[in-house]
Amino acid sequence: MPRLVANNLSKDEFEMAVASSTIPPSKETKETKETRKPKMEGSWEDRATWYNWIILSYLTPLLRKGANRTITMDDIGSVRDTEKAGICFQQFNSIWESEKRNQKPSVMRAQMKMIGRRKIAIALLCYFCSALLQFFPVLILNILVQHFSKTGFKTLSTITLILMVIGLLVIPIIGSSFQTRHDVLMARYGLRARTAVSVAIYQHSLKLTSAARQGVTTGEIVNLFSNDALKIELFMKFMSYLFIAPLQV
């Protein structure tokens, strides 16, 4: 490595000489360059295939990174356009303006229209399929017990028994896939509903007059953000139990 002599050199000339020298980068510089990667475009789910989308395996690389180091915002990726706060509020606000014309406006009805009844119906269908598939392993086990105890179903062939055993393995996996898909969809819809309501509360609080602010405390506004908006999200997550629980009982 050449030796730099600072005598008879100005400050600018010395810095230029250091920059053009063959001094190897330090360990910290190398590590910084290795960890400095371009930001991922799009979300993990947008880039997933249909198979990864079903079993949520597109999250495996992110979880692997989290096990080795601290996850950064670049690792998570960007938010989907449908889940951004501004877009959620615009969709909700347009529906809420028309909802206020009714005699009894309902925030929940406006939330359902914003999310889409069809999307909610698909999530409910996934949960219904998951609940329905839970009965089949019990029925198969009942048939197998009666067959081997020779109390019933004595004429089952070997192929039928093998198919039943395979069903005991495959059916719970399919049921778990439906359950997972329902949980992901309803969690997303609940988050969108909470985000839209939170932004609406914030926008409305900025428009309050001085006289109106005297009747509302800061704690009440914070309570609307933290508790009331959260209840809307929780309702979306557990709404399916209202429809499927009577069938399971």
C-alpha positions in Angstrom: 0.0 0.0 0.0 1.5 3.4 -1.0 2.3 5.7 1.8 0.7 9.2 1.6 2.7 12.2 2.7 0.7 15.2 3.8 3.7 17.6 3.8 3.4 20.5 1.3 -0.1 19.5 0.4 -3.3 21.5 0.9 -6.3 20.0 2.6 -8.2 19.5 -0.6 -5.2 17.9 -2.3 -4.7 15.6 0.6 -8.3 14.5 0.6 -8.2 13.8 -3.2 -5.0 11.7 -2.7 -6.7 9.7 0.0 -9.8 9.1 -2.2 -7.6 7.9 -5.1 -5.4 5.7 -3.0 -5.7 1.9 -3.0 -6.6 1.7 0.7 -9.0 -1.3 1.1 -12.4 -0.5 2.5 -13.0 -1.3 6.2 -15.1 -4.1 7.5 -18.0 -1.8 8.4 -18.0 -0.4 4.8 -18.2 -3.9 3.3 -21.0 -4.9 5.7 -22.9 -1.7 4.8 -22.6 -2.4 1.1 -23.8 -6.0 1.6 -26.8 -4.9 3.6 -27.6 -2.0 1.3 -30.0 -3.6 -1.1 -32.6 -2.0 -3.4 -36.0 -1.6 -1.9 -38.4 -4.4 -2.8 -41.2 -3.2 -5.1 -44.7 -4.4 -4.2 -45.7 -6.6 -1.4 -44.8 -10.2 -0.7 -48.3 -11.3 -1.4 -48.5 -9.5 -4.8 -45.4 -11.5 -6.0 -46.6 -14.8 -4.7 -47.9 -17.7 -6.8 -51.3 -19.2 -6.3 -49.8 -22.1 -4.3 -47.8 -19.8 -2.0 -50.8 -17.6 -1.7 -52.9 -20.5 -0.3 -50.4 -21.9 2.2 -48.8 -18.5 3.0 -45.3 -19.8 2.2 -44.5 -16.4 0.6 -43.8 -15.2 4.2 -41.1 -17.8 4.7 -38.2 -15.6 3.3 -39.3 -12.7 5.5 -39.5 -14.9 8.6 -36.1 -16.3 7.8 -34.6 -12.8 7.7 -36.3 -12.0 11.0 -34.6 -15.0 12.6 -31.2 -13.9 11.5 -31.3 -10.1 11.8 -33.6 -7.2 12.5 -36.2 -6.7 9.8 -36.2 -3.3 8.1 -38.8 -1.4 6.2 -37.1 -2.4 2.9 -37.5 -6.1 3.8 -41.3 -5.7 4.4 -41.9 -4.0 1.1 -44.5 -1.5 0.1 -48.2 -1.5 1.2 -50.8 -2.6 -1.3 -52.7 0.3 -2.8 -56.0 -1.0 -1.5 -54.7 -0.9 2.1 -53.2 2.6 2.1 -54.8 5.0 4.6 -55.6 7.7 2.0 -57.3 5.3 -0.4 -59.3 3.6 2.4 -60.5 6.9 3.7 -61.5 8.1 0.2 -63.6 5.0 -0.4 -65.2 5.1 3.0 -65.9 8.9 2.8 -67.6 8.7 -0.5 -69.9 5.9 0.8 -70.4 7.6 4.1 -71.6 10.9 2.4 -74.3 8.9 0.7 -75.1 7.0 3.9 -75.7 10.2 5.8 -78.7 10.9 3.6 -80.5 7.9 5.1 -82.8 8.4 8.1 -80.6 6.2 10.3 -77.1 6.2 8.9 -74.9 3.3 10.0 -71.1 3.3 10.1 -71.1 -0.5 10.0 -73.2 -0.6 6.8 -70.9 1.9 5.2 -67.9 -0.3 6.2 -69.5 -3.3 4.6 -70.1 -1.4 1.4 -66.5 -0.1 1.4 -65.1 -3.6 1.8 -67.6 -5.3 -0.5 -70.2 -7.8 0.4 -68.9 -10.2 -2.1 -65.5 -10.2 -0.5 -67.0 -10.8 2.9 -69.1 -13.6 1.5 -66.0 -15.3 0.1 -64.3 -15.1 3.5 -67.4 -16.5 5.2 -67.5 -19.3 2.6 -63.9 -20.2 3.5 -64.7 -20.4 7.1 -67.8 -22.5 6.4 -65.8 -25.0 4.3 -63.2 -25.2 7.2 -66.0 -25.9 9.7 -67.6 -28.5 7.4 -64.4 -30.4 6.8 -63.9 -30.8 10.5 -66.7 -33.3 10.7 -65.2 -35.7 8.1 -62.2 -37.0 10.1 -64.6 -37.8 13.0 -66.9 -39.7 10.6 -64.0 -41.6 9.1 -62.6 -42.6 12.5 -66.1 -43.8 13.5 -66.3 -46.0 10.4 -62.8 -47.4 10.9 -63.4 -48.2 14.5 -66.6 -50.0 13.6 -64.9 -51.9 10.8 -61.9 -53.2 12.9 -64.1 -53.9 15.9 -66.4 -55.8 13.5 -69.5 -54.0 14.7 -70.3 -52.4 11.3 -69.0 -51.6 7.9 -67.5 -55.2 7.5 -67.4 -55.1 3.7 -65.0 -52.3 3.2 -62.2 -53.1 0.7 -58.5 -52.5 1.2 -58.5 -49.7 -1.3 -61.4 -48.0 0.6 -59.5 -48.3 3.9 -56.4 -46.8 2.3 -58.4 -43.9 0.9 -59.9 -43.3 4.3 -56.5 -43.2 6.0 -55.3 -40.7 3.3 -58.4 -38.6 3.9 -57.5 -38.4 7.6 -54.2 -36.7 6.5 -55.4 -34.6 3.6 -58.7 -33.3 4.9 -57.3 -31.5 8.0 -54.7 -29.8 5.7 -57.4 -28.6 3.4 -59.5 -27.4 6.3 -56.5 -25.5 7.8 -55.9 -23.8 4.4 -59.5 -22.6 4.3 -59.3 -21.4 7.9 -56.0 -19.6 7.3 -57.4 -17.9 4.2 -60.4 -16.8 6.1 -58.3 -15.4 9.0 -56.1 -13.5 6.5 -59.0 -12.0 4.6 -61.0 -10.9 7.7 -57.8 -9.5 9.4 -57.2 -7.4 6.2 -60.8 -6.2 6.0 -60.8 -5.3 9.7 -57.6 -3.4 9.3 -59.0 -1.5 6.3 -62.2 -0.6 8.3 -60.2 0.6 11.3 -57.8 2.6 9.1 -60.7 4.3 7.3 -62.5 5.2 10.6 -59.3 6.4 12.2 -58.6 8.8 9.3 -62.2 10.0 9.4 -62.0 10.8 13.1 -58.7 12.6 12.5 -60.1 14.6 9.6 -63.2 15.5 11.6 -61.1 16.6 14.7 -59.2 19.0 12.5 -62.5 20.7 11.5 -63.8 21.3 15.0 -64.4 24.9 16.0 -63.1 26.4 19.2 -66.5 26.1 20.8 -66.8 22.5 19.8 -63.3 21.7 21.2 -64.3 22.9 24.6 -66.9 20.1 24.8 -64.5 17.4 23.7 -61.4 16.4 25.7 -58.2 15.0 24.2 -58.7 11.8 26.1 -62.1 11.2 24.4 -60.5 11.7 21.0 -57.7 9.3 21.8 -60.2 6.8 23.1 -62.0 6.9 19.7 -58.7 6.1 18.0 -57.5 3.4 20.3 -60.7 1.6 21.6 -63.7 2.4 19.4 -61.8 2.0 16.1 -60.2 -1.2 17.4 -63.7 -2.7 18.1 -64.6 -2.4 14.5 -61.5 -4.3 13.5 -62.2 -7.0 16.1 -65.8 -7.3 14.9 -64.6 -8.0 11.4 -62.3 -10.8 12.6 -64.9 -12.6 14.7 -68.0 -11.8 12.6 -67.9 -15.3 11.0 -68.7 -16.9 14.4 -72.1 -15.4 14.3 -73.0 -17.3 11.2 -71.1 -20.6 11.5 -71.2 -21.2 15.3 -74.9 -22.3 15.2 -74.1 -24.8 12.5 -71.2 -26.2 14.5 -73.2 -26.5 17.7 
